[in-house]
Amino acid sequence: MSTHARPRVFSGIQPTGGIHIGNYLGAIKGWVARQDEKENYFCIVDLHALTVPQDPAALREQVWMMTALLLAAGLDPARCTLFVQSHVRAHAEACWLLNCITPLGWLQRMTQYKDKSARHETVLTGLLDYPVLMAGDILLYDTDEVPVGEDQKQHVELARDIAGRFNHHHGDFFTLPRAVIPEIGARIMGLDDPTAKMSKSLAHVEGHAIRLLDPPKAIERALKRAVTDSGREIRFSDAPEKAGVNNLLAIYKAITGRSAAEVEDDFATARGYGDLKQRVADVVVAELAPLQARYAQYRADPAELERCLARGAAQAAAVAEPKLAALKARMGLVVPVGG
Ligand code: TYM
């Protein structure tokens, strides 16, 4: 039951871990490109980051880094609302309310929960509840579209299921959101293991990822070491043994915006994988250089970052707070005068 003039877009990113080219191509680049077409809300999800243990000082620092990085990547506060999740209290409150209508079994079958919980000795309750907090993020804004990489699709579908269940029990209330996955770049694989996705938690491992703030030499080094195969053919392919080459071509294609045929044409005269790696490195370095320069400028102006986040939080709260109040009322809570 969306009633907005322009489709509403909501997406989020955790401030922690090494932000890599997968996050950029799977999500951020698309957010930046479509700012004019939609009404956009982008959220730095610090509450989600707390679902695994964090060092408090490092977490705070990473929120500032992420703010500068998103602005440097091209998010424009005049055309989108950029804010930090914990600055808008409605998110944590909505999570509780939605917890009370979400069957436990829905959360236990989330693949990301199963993967992450297997890696931690103590599994925190927040890790299981993570998708409900995410559903609250999305549903508070009557979101139509959620641009994410492939790995978040299941969580967006869960948000849609929670909205549907709520509407069924309490009458039409939530807009049903849908995931918008980029055609290319939705699943960038690890350079050291092209059978597993590039991951923030492994971004510090030498040769795994290209991080957005890596200097050109480090980018070239990581790409030179990228796992390929013993052949010479530079073509898009689903064959398991070509996963490495396919991943490099996907990075090249997502950055240049060229068609698959044009990309293959670009490499028709390449002399083997060494050439491929060098040319991928060239386009990645060229794409990231201006971002890195702007990042340094934003980091030098902390007051501007603070102002930007304060403005973003006020704009987000203006949408989320009334929705939360209506949600509480719909669930039978007594809403106090003025709130
Ligand atoms: P996060 O911080 O893990 O990732 C941010 C975005 O990057 C995408 N991504 C990738 N895309 C392509 N290839 C990869 N290897 C790759 N790795 C990550 C993710 O799909 C994501 O779009 N739970 C979310 C944050 C969140 C959120 C939300 C998103 C919280 N609330 C509401 C949308 C709507 C997360 O942890 O993303």
Residues whose N, C-alpha, C, O or C-beta is under 5 A from the ligand:
A	BS01	TYM	F10 S11 G12 I13 Q14 G22 N23 G26 A27 V45 M134 D137 I138 V146 P147 V148 G149 E150 D151 Q152 G185 A186 R187 I188 M189 K197 M198
